[in-house]
Amino acid sequence: MIEIKNIEKSFGESKVLKGVSTIFETGKTNLIIGQSGSGKTVLLKSLLGIHSPEVGSISFDGRVYSDLSAEEKRELRTEIGMVFQGSALFDSMTVEENVGFPLKMFTNNSKSEIQDRVNFVLKRVNLVDANSKFPAEISGGMQKRVAIARAIVNNPKYLFCDEPNSGLDPNTAILIDNLIKEITEEYNITTVINTHDMNSVMEIGEKIIFLKNGLKAWEGTKEEIFRTDNRAIVDFVYSSNLFKKVREAMLMGK
């Protein structure tokens, strides 16, 4: 579980996060949504320790990040997996080398132990014959699966995903969504996903927080979105005619 309490973050005279509080639950897909400039990327980077809020606290299963020593922060970092927006694979490394990189950085595992773990996670993301390929030789969807494999290779307690469906076709995006959800449940990870993809919200949004102008304007589940009267989230989600029709149908069925 990750708990944030009243965090505020500013850059110069601009206050980007304005007292945001929430709990990201373990074993669930927790989504952060909002328009560009709403503060969702800054929130994610604050969770990763890239930004330091001026006010408030962030705790990981009771460990308040700002109270940790440098060594404790390093230890916490080994418990975190990250899936970047553009996958962020090393072009000069093979798939196998990309996935094994965190193990070489953060563990003292032997070469054979690393190989076994790499093979295991590649199989878990349905990439059993890609070890020796380079990122340029595989599709965008496969690259994303490699990024997920790399993110979970260290058995993380916390998984952060920044726009994991960016640049993917709808069918592949659904596969990636489902894979992230399956892994979250299977390994009981606290997963936090920063996304603008409303299909992802409706597919895997077990806990959703909606940011607007640096404030938490709404939070709930994907089911609650269809029934909420909160104007901010309604206007954001139902700018699509498709979702408007779904909402109307569900409200009529109350």
Summary of the structure (lengths in Angstrom):
residues: 254
radius of gyration: 18.8
end to end distance: 33.2
largest distance: 60.3
contacts: 804
relative contact order: 0.16
helix: 43%
strand: 24%
